């Protein structure tokens, strides 16, 4: 079952599901530190939908927007790095 089928069957889509294609390819510890000023455990807890005490928690609207912008910035940095490679 692919992500789109899972989404269709579920009313809420977790951030982990939305980012499943790149989840293992990115250093989330670095993203948490650079863009949020937070620890890697904070980021992984957010992905798992819990806070530091094990209570249910999700990304706030502001955090989702911040994550979106962080990934857009990161992707632009990757693109610029790729374009700088002389072939």
JOFEN-V456702 format. One record per pair of residues at least 24 apart in sequence whose ideal C-beta (glycine too) atoms are under 10 Angstrom apart, sorted by the first residue. I is the first residue (numbers start at 1). J is the second residue. D is the distance in Angstrom with one decimal. If there is no record, write none. Layout:
BEGIN
i = [I/I]
j = [J/J]
d = [D/D]
END
This chain:
BEGIN
i = [12/12/14/14/14/14/14/14/15/15/15/15/15/15/15/15/15/15/16/16/16/16/16/17/18/18/19/19/19/22/22/22/23/26/26/30/31/31/31/31/31/32/32/34/34/34/35/35/35/35/35/35/35/36/36/36/36/38/43]
j = [49/58/46/47/48/49/58/59/43/46/47/48/49/58/59/63/64/67/44/46/47/48/49/47/64/67/47/67/71/71/74/75/47/71/74/74/67/70/71/73/74/67/70/70/73/74/66/67/69/70/71/73/74/63/66/67/70/63/67]
d = [9.6/8.8/9.9/7.6/8.6/6.2/7.9/9.4/9.8/6.9/5.9/9.5/8.2/7.5/5.6/9.2/7.5/7.5/9.6/9.1/4.6/7.1/7.9/9.8/9.5/9.9/7.9/8.7/8.3/8.3/10.0/9.7/7.8/8.3/7.6/9.2/7.8/5.8/7.8/9.9/7.1/9.7/9.3/7.6/9.2/8.8/6.5/7.6/7.8/3.8/8.9/7.6/8.3/7.6/6.6/8.1/7.7/9.6/9.0]
END
